[in-house]
Amino acid sequence: MRRLSQQAGRPARPDACVTGTLPRHKALPKHHPRRTDGIPSNPQQHRRNPQHPSLRVLTAGGNTVTVKDILAAIQSPDSTSEDFAALPLPESYRAITVHKDETEMFSGLATRDKDPRKSIHLDDVPVPELGPGEALVAVMASSVNYNSVWTSIFEPLSTFGFLERYGRLSELTKRHDLPYHIIGSDLAGVVLRTGPGVNAWRPGDEVVAHCLSVELESSDGHNDTMLDPEQRIWGFETNFGGLAEIALVKSNQLMPKPDHLSWEEAAAPGLVNSTAYRQLVSRNGAGMKQGDNVLIWGASGGLGSYATQFALAGGANPICVVSSDQKADICRSMGAEAIIDRNAEDYRFWKDENTQDPKEWKRFGKRIRELTGGEDIDIVFEHPGRETFGASVFVTRKGGTITTCASTSGYMHEYDNRYLWMSLKRIIGSHFANYREAWEANRLIAKGRIHPTLSKTYALEDTGQAAYDVHRNLHQGKVGVLCMAPEEGLGVRDREKRARHIDAINRFRNV
């Protein structure tokens, strides 16, 4: 593990970040939960427990504090918001990075042959400066999304270009333009510090974070924050992401951690759950309604598994496309009935890499009608991209909708426009979610209506292997990463609610 430093000329952390001498904050609204395990409702009634002397040591001036000390405070049932605010921050922490001087390491290799295990590093990095409207979070767990795979193989381009452009925006954003990129767009953890102007969150709050980072200085973003010209994906287009022991986020990325889930379970839905919500449910996406036939590619995968749940919960009829019997069984366990195993039925939408086969589109459409009682598709949940897009346009009903994101099989889509224009179909581009959509998606997780699809958890030092498994499609659902959490299963606060949903929570485990 290498110890990295910030580039020369970057601002050091202000003393306020080290000592915790930040202004007091207003009380939270009721929908923002605080730690409730043994915390008095009136902070003035709190007295340190003599059985937990480590807390006294941690807050004593001049002591060296490590992430282990922070973990001890998180695990103590007696820790209050005041304890966390007084807890000094460590000088450094462990983080998953890619390095700017290695962006050409895979030159000449096919995408499939690029190995994230060679480009992903575990480094010791300095704690970044905390700015207005921001928060530092102790990350208990995170997860791997496809954007971390893209970052690690430097496709379709190096993310250091994103960091350079962001760094030119202001003096404060210069922090992000570093020779290393701390990646990751999900987290579950505990707030350590909040910057000036943050009133809704306090140290000690248990949170998850969505990955939308916006500046909101332009009018363009005030109807839909995804349209803000300075919209970025945290941990992909910004630095200090979630695959680390500490992360820097904007405070409006924070949401309450679902209290019936463990840290790793709570971290898993974030990016993909919000993305699926906007793409399928929101008026900014397909606006799904009861009875809609929804074609879902990769229906048991990290993104598709949430689309399948949203379709079922919303009274729609998911037609789940998978690539194995095992994945078909997972969809059945979620409640889906209409399932197509594309490998077993040997659909080949391309004759060669340049020529599609419309006969296969028609064979695919016929199979869909067999499963729907003769009906065509109302909504296609598209994310494979090039490999499937021609078929998706063809099988959609007249006036239907194809929503698209990601394009994991290729960005250059081809389709026969006659089937789009003459049948009045719509293609809608959908990218992540705005704060409200992310909040609604997380609310459904908290209510137990939608469930994590976590299948496997890796240690932080094994993140390269986790990214490799996602890159090679060796996983099911989502794969998690333990960051500061020493083991799985920690962080559950509502065990009664958990017991009601335990089968659904564990549906993808060890599949």
N, C-alpha and C positions, 0 to 999 in steps of 0.2 A: 504494500500500500504506500503510495507516494504522498508526501505532504506538499500541497500546492499553495501558492500565494497569489493574491490579486496583483494585477499589473501595476507597475509604477504609475503614480498619478491618480490612482483610485482613492476615494476618501476612506479614511479609517472609520471604525465604528465610534459614534459619539459616546461620551461617558454615560449618558442616560441609558444607553442600551446595556451597558455593563453593570451598572449599579441598580437598575430597575427603578430609578427615580422618575417615573412617568406620572402625568396627571391622573387624578382619580376620574373614574368614568361614571356615567349615570347608570341607574338600575336598568337591567335588561327587560325587554318585553317578555311576557309570559311564554311566548313560543320559542324563546332562546333558553335551553336548559343549561344549568350549571351542574358541576359535580354535586351529587346528592348523597354520596356514600359517606355518612357520618359527619357532614358539614352542617353546623348550626345555621338556622335560617337568618339569624342576626349575627353578622360578623363580629360585632362588639362583644358577644358572649363567648367568642372563641378563646380558648387557652391551650397552649401547647401541651401535648401529651408527654409526660416524662418518659413513657415507654418508647417514644420515637425521638431519641436525642439527635439522630442524624439530621433532622430538620433544623435544629438549632445550629449545628455545625455548618450546614449548607448556607445559611443566611448570615453567618458571621463574616465581617469584613476581612478582605485580604486572603481568603481561602481560594485555592484552585478548585474550580468546579468542572466536572466532566459530565458526559451524557449519562453515565451511570448514576450520578447524583440526581439528575433530572428524572430519571426513571424511578428512583427511590421515592421522590416526591409524588410522582404520578400514581404509584402503587400504594402509597400510604392513604388509608381512609380518613386521616385527620388533616390532610392538606387543604388549605383554603385559597381563595383567589389572592389574598394578601401574601401567603407563603410563596406562591409562584411569582408574584410581582417583585418580591424581595430576593428571589433566588438569582444569584449572578449567572450570567451566561458563560459557557465555555469559550475558549479562544478559537476552537476548531471543532469540526465534526466530520464523520464519515459520509461520503456521498458517491453515488454512481455518476461517472463522467465519461464523456468522449473528449478527445484532444484535437485541437485545431491543427497541430502539425502532423496528424495522421489521416487527414481527409482524403488523401489519394491512395490509401493503402489497398483498396480493392479495385483499383483501376484495371480495366481489361477483363474483369470477371463478370460472369452472368449473375443476375440478381440472386438466383437461388444459391449460388456458390459463395456468396458473401456471408461471413460468419460473425455474428455479433459478439461471440465470445472473445474474438481477437481485438475488437475495438473498444469494448466496454471495460472501464477501469473502476476500481474502488480506491478513492483517494481521500486524504485528510485535507479539508478545505477550511478557510477562515469563515467565521460567521459574518454574513453581509450586513451592511448598514441598514437600519430600519427607517423608512421614510414615512411621511404623512399618509394616512389612510391605509397603512399596511399592518401586517401582523407576522410575527415569527411563531412557528408552530413546531412543537416536538412531534415528529412523525413516528407513530407507533407502527403503522403498516402502510404499504402502497400496493400498486399492481402494475403489470406490464400491459400497455396498449400498443396498437400497431404503429402509432407515431414514434414510440421508442425504438421499434424495429427500424423504421425509416431513418431515424437519427443515427442509429448505430451502424447502418450500412451506407450512410451518406447519400441516400436517394430520396426523392428525385434530385436533390441537391443538398449541399452541406447546410446544416442549421446555423453555422457561424455567420452566414450572411444575414439571417434574421437578427442575431444578437448585435451585429455591427449596425444595422439600420436602427434598431431600438436604442442603441447607445448614443446615437446622434440626436435623439429627440429632446433630451434635457440633461442637465448636470446630474440629476439623480439617476436617470436611466443608464448613465455611463457604467454603473456597477455591473450591468448585464454583459457588457462587451469584454469578455475574458478569453484567455487562450484555452479554457476548458468550459464545457457545458454540463451543468448538473441537470439531468433529465428527469422525466416522470411527471405525469399529469393527473395523478390521483393521490389522495392521502386520507388517513384517519389519524387523529392525534389530539394534542392538548395545546391550547394557546399559551405561549410563554410571555410574549410582549405584544402590545399594540402601540402604534404610532400616534402622533397628534391627529386629532379629528376623528378618532374611532370611538364611538359611543355604544355600539350595539354588542360588543364583545369584550371580555375581560380575561386576564390570565387565569388559567385553570379551566376554562370552558372546553368541553369535549366536542370536537368538531369533525366534519368532513369538509373537503374543498372541491368545488367544481373548477374547471380549467379555463374559464373565460376571463381574460385580462383585457380591460378596456380603460381608456383615458376619459372618454365622454366629454371632451371639450368641444366637439363638433355637434351641430344640430342633427346630423345624419343618424346618430346612434340613439336618439331619445325616443323613437317609436319602437325600435327593435335594436337592442345593444349589439347584436351580431352585425349590424350594418355600420357600426362606428368605424371610421377610417383607420383608427388606431387599435382595432380589435386584434388580439393575439391569443394563441393557445399557450397557457402557462406550462412551463417545462418542456416545450417544443420550440416555440418562438420567443420565449423568455428564458432566463437562467433561474437557478435556485429552485429546481423542481422537487417533486415529491419522493423520488427514489433516493432518500437520504435520511439522516437522523434529525435534521432540522430543515425546514423549508420557509421561504419568504413568499407570502401571498398578499394580494390586495384584500382588505377586510370584506369587500363585497363578493369574495369568492367563498366565504365561510357559510356553512349550514350546520344545523344541529346533527350530531352523530345519532343514528338510530340506536335506541338504548337496549334493544334486545339482541344486538349483533356484537360479535367480537371485533377487535380492531381490524383484523385482516378481512373479515366479511364486510365490514362497513366501508373499507377502502375500495373494494372490488367494483361496485356498480358505477361510481362517479361518471367518468367520461362516456362510457358506452350506454349507460342507462339514460342519461340526459340527451345524448345524440339520438337514440331510438325514440325518445318521447317527442322531440321536435320533429323528426323526420316522419313519424307515423301519426301522432296524436294531435299535435299543435296545429292551429290555423296557419302557422307559417310553413307547415309541411303538408302532409296529405289530408289532414282533418278527418281521420278515420271515424266512421260511424258504425252503429250496430248493423250486423248483417253483411258488411263488406267482405268480399273475398280478397284476402291479402296474401300475395305470393312473397315468401320470405326466403331469400337465398342464405345458405349457411345458418339454418334456423337453430342449431344447437351451439353456435359459436359465441364468441365474446360479445358481439353486437346483435346477432340474430336471435340469441336466446332471450334478450330483453324485448325485442320486437314481438317474438312469439308470445311472451307473457302479456304485453300490452294488448295484443290482438284478442287473446282469450279473455282478459279482464274487461275489455271494452265491448264484448259481445260480437266481435268479428269472427270470421272463419279463416284461420291461418292455413295456407297450403305451404307446408314446410319442405324445403329442398335441402337434402343432406347428402353425405357421401359414404355412409356405411350403415350397417344394421345397428351398430352400437349407438350412433348418433340418432337414428330413427327411434330407438327405444327411449332416449332422453326426451325427445319431443313428445312421445306418447305419455311419458311420466309427467310432463307439464300439462297434459290435457288435450294435446292436438290429436286429430284423427286423420286428416288428409296429409299424407307424407309421400314424397317422391325421393327415392334413393337414386340419384343421377348416375352413380357408378354402376349399380346393379342393372339399371335400365339402359346403360351405355349411351347416354346422350352425348353427341359430338357436334357441337354447334359450328365448328370450324373444320373445313376440309383440309386446310393447311393454314399456316400463320397469316396468310393474306386473304383467304377466301372463306366466307361463311356459307352455311348449308341451310337454306330456307326449308328444305324438307324436314330437317330436324326440328326447326321451330314449330312446324305444323304437327309433327309427332308429339312434341312436348305440349302444345296447346290441346291436342286431343286427349292426352292423359289428364290434364287439368280438368277438362270438362267431365271426364269420367268420375273425378273426385268431387265435383261441385254440383252434380246433377244437371249438367249441360250449360252451366254459367261460365262466363269469362272472368278475368281478373279485374277487380276494381282498382286495386293499389298494388304496385310492385315496390317492395322494400329492397332497393338495389344498392349493393356495395362491392360486389366483385369487380364490376366495371367491364373492361374490354371483352372478356371471355363470354359474358352472359348478356350484355346490353342489347344486342340485336334481338335475341329471343325475348327479352323483357318487353321491348316495345311491341313486338309482334303479338304476344299473348294477352296484352292489356285490352280490355273492352273498349268499345267506342265511347269517347268522353272520359276515359279512365286516366289514372295518374301514375307516373313513374317517378319516385323520389330517389335521388342518388347522392351518395357520398363515398369517400374513401378510394374506390377503384383499386383494390388490392391486387387485381390481376393485370392492371394496365390502365393508363389514363386516356389513351387515344381510342375513344368509343366509335363504333361504326354501327349504323342501323339503316334500314330502308325507310326513308322519310315518307314514302307513300302511306305507310301504315300509321304514321304519326299525324301527318297533315290532313289526309282525307278522312281520318276517323276522329279528328278533333281531340286527340290525346294531349296530355300535358307532361312535360318533364320539369321537375322542380329540383333545383340544387339545394341541398340541406347541409349545413355545417354546424356542428356542436349544438349549442342552445344558449338562449339568453338567460339572465339570472332568474327570471320568473319561471321559465320552463325547467331550469335545473332544480329550482326549489320545489316545484310541483312533482318532479320525478323523484326527488329525495323524500318528499312527503309520502309518496306511495310506498317507498321502501320502509319508512318508519311505521306506517300503518299496517304493514304485513300484507299488502295487496300485491306487491312485486318483490321478488326475492333475489338475493345474490346468486350468482352462478359460479361461485368459486370452486374450482376442481382441485387445485394443488397450490401449496405455498412453499416459497423458496426463502433461504436466508439471503440477507443483503449481498453477501459476497458471492452468491450464486446467481445474481441477476443476469449475467451474460448467458448462462444456460437457459434461464427463463425466457429471455428474448429470442434465443435460438429456437426454442420449442415453439414459440408463437410464429416466428418466421417460417418454420417448416411445417406448420399446421399439425404439430404433434400433441396439441392440447385440446381440451374441451372447455367451453365457457371462458372464464377468466382465470388467470394465474396470479396469485398474490405474492407479495414480498414482505417479510418481516424486517422492519427497519430498527426501531428502538425496542420493540416488544421482544422479550427473550424467548417466548414460546407462543404457540397458537392458543386460542380459547380465552384470552384475557379481555377485559373491558366490558363484559356483559353486565348490564344494570337491571334489566327487567327480565327475570328468568321465567316468570309466568307467561308473558307474551312469547318468549322464545320457545317454551314448551309447546305452545299451540301451533307453531310454525316450523318445528324442528325438522320434519321430513322434507319440507320444501327448501329449507335453508341448506340441507345436506344433499340435495338431489344430485348435484354435480360432483360431489366429493369422491376423489379417487377413482373416477371413471376413466 
